[in-house]
């Protein structure tokens, strides 16, 4: 079971949204630290302990990732695909938090292995309530798996809601 002090990685390119999220995070009383990456590429650096995150202790791994979809460079779908198919931690909880209401975005996110797809609320109160619910459902009560490296040469299957299967062999 993961440490209750594990951070949550917010992947959001809009500085105003990051500030709003930090304030709502505090107001909701979420005890896990919130760390931010400004796009999918920076999130990748964080998860790989590379770039300017190279000095980060590898034991400080996020409890979950909250990712926006529409970002420059590597977007939320690209990041989700990388986590599920190319990273050493394919079981990491990834929640898409976006303003998108497109059914194709919802379908794609779940097909790529998102644990949840949440729409950003349009009000302050709604955001605070969403974060309280997220805290209780994903951070306080569940037993989440520790990130584990998939042994070299082993196959990891990711099943999605569309009954398709992604098969990845790790080398």
C-alpha positions in Angstrom: 0.0 0.0 0.0 1.3 3.5 -0.9 2.3 6.0 1.7 -0.3 8.6 2.7 2.3 11.2 2.2 2.8 10.4 -1.5 2.2 13.4 -3.7 -0.4 13.8 -6.4 1.1 14.9 -9.8 -1.1 17.5 -11.5 -0.3 17.9 -15.2 -1.7 21.2 -16.3 -0.4 23.8 -18.7 -2.5 26.8 -17.6 -0.9 28.7 -14.7 -4.3 30.1 -13.6 -5.7 26.6 -13.4 -2.7 25.5 -11.4 -3.2 28.4 -8.9 -6.9 27.7 -8.7 -6.2 24.0 -8.1 -3.7 24.7 -5.3 -6.2 26.9 -3.5 -9.0 24.4 -3.9 -6.7 21.6 -2.8 -6.0 23.4 0.4 -9.7 24.4 0.9 -10.7 20.7 0.4 -8.2 19.7 3.1 -6.4 17.2 0.9 -3.3 16.2 2.9 -1.2 14.8 0.1 1.2 17.3 -1.4 0.3 18.6 -4.9 3.2 18.7 -7.3 2.8 20.1 -10.8 4.1 19.5 -14.3 3.3 22.0 -17.0 2.9 19.5 -19.8 3.2 15.8 -20.6 6.9 16.1 -21.3 7.6 17.6 -17.8 5.4 14.9 -16.2 7.5 12.3 -18.0 10.7 13.8 -16.5 9.1 13.7 -13.1 8.0 10.1 -13.4 11.5 9.1 -14.8 13.5 11.1 -12.3 15.2 12.9 -15.2 15.7 16.5 -16.4 15.4 19.0 -13.6 13.7 16.2 -11.5 16.8 14.0 -11.7 17.7 14.9 -8.0 14.2 13.9 -6.8 14.2 10.9 -4.5 12.7 8.0 -6.3 10.9 7.0 -3.2 8.7 10.1 -3.6 6.5 8.6 -6.3 3.0 10.0 -6.9 0.0 8.3 -5.5 -1.8 9.3 -8.7 -1.6 11.6 -11.7 -4.3 14.2 -12.5 -3.8 15.1 -16.2 -5.4 17.6 -18.4 -5.9 16.5 -22.0 -5.2 19.6 -24.1 -1.6 20.7 -23.6 1.2 21.7 -25.9 3.8 19.0 -26.7 2.9 15.7 -25.2 -0.8 15.9 -24.4 -2.8 13.9 -21.8 -3.5 11.0 -24.2 0.2 10.7 -25.0 1.1 10.8 -21.3 -1.5 8.2 -20.5 -0.3 5.9 -23.3 3.3 6.2 -22.2 2.4 5.4 -18.6 0.3 2.3 -19.6 2.6 1.0 -22.3 6.1 2.3 -21.9 6.8 3.2 -18.3 8.1 0.9 -15.6 4.9 1.7 -13.6 1.9 0.8 -15.7 -0.4 0.4 -12.6 -0.1 4.1 -11.7 -3.5 5.6 -11.2 -4.2 8.2 -13.9 -7.3 10.4 -13.7 -8.1 12.7 -16.6 -9.3 16.1 -15.4 -10.4 18.3 -18.3 -12.9 20.8 -19.6 -13.6 18.6 -22.6 -17.1 17.3 -23.0 -16.4 15.3 -26.2 -17.6 11.7 -26.0 -14.7 10.8 -28.2 -12.3 12.1 -25.6 -14.0 10.1 -22.9 -13.9 6.9 -25.0 -10.3 7.4 -25.9 -9.2 8.1 -22.4 -10.8 4.9 -21.1 -9.6 2.9 -24.1 -6.0 4.0 -23.2 -6.5 2.9 -19.6 -7.6 6.0 -17.6 -8.8 5.1 -14.2 -11.4 8.0 -14.4 -12.4 10.8 -16.6 -13.6 13.9 -14.7 -14.8 17.2 -16.1 -13.5 20.3 -14.5 -16.4 21.9 -12.6 -17.5 25.4 -13.6 -17.6 26.7 -10.0 -15.3 27.1 -7.1 -17.6 25.2 -4.8 -17.8 22.4 -7.4 -14.1 22.1 -7.6 -13.6 22.0 -3.9 -16.3 19.3 -3.6 -14.7 17.3 -6.5 -11.4 17.4 -4.7 -13.0 16.3 -1.4 -14.5 13.3 -3.3 -11.3 12.5 -5.1 -9.4 12.6 -1.7 -11.8 10.2 -0.1 -12.2 7.8 -3.1 -8.7 7.7 -4.4 -6.4 8.8 -1.6 -7.9 7.8 1.8 -9.8 4.6 1.3 -8.4 2.5 -1.5 -5.4 0.1 -1.4 -3.5 1.2 -4.4 -0.7 -0.9 -5.8 2.9 0.1 -5.3 4.5 1.0 -8.6 6.4 -2.0 -9.7 8.8 -2.6 -12.5 7.7 -5.1 -15.1 10.5 -7.7 -15.4 12.4 -7.6 -18.7 10.9 -9.7 -21.4 7.6 -10.0 -19.6 4.3 -9.1 -21.2 1.9 -6.8 -19.5 -1.8 -6.8 -20.6 -3.9 -3.7 -20.3 -7.6 -4.4 -20.8 -9.9 -1.5 -21.5 -13.6 -0.9 -21.5 -13.9 -1.4 -25.2 -12.7 -5.1 -24.7 -9.6 -4.4 -26.7 -6.3 -5.4 -25.3 -3.0 -3.6 -25.5 -0.1 -6.0 -25.2 3.4 -4.6 -24.4 6.6 -6.6 -24.0 9.2 -4.9 -21.9 12.8 -5.3 -22.9 
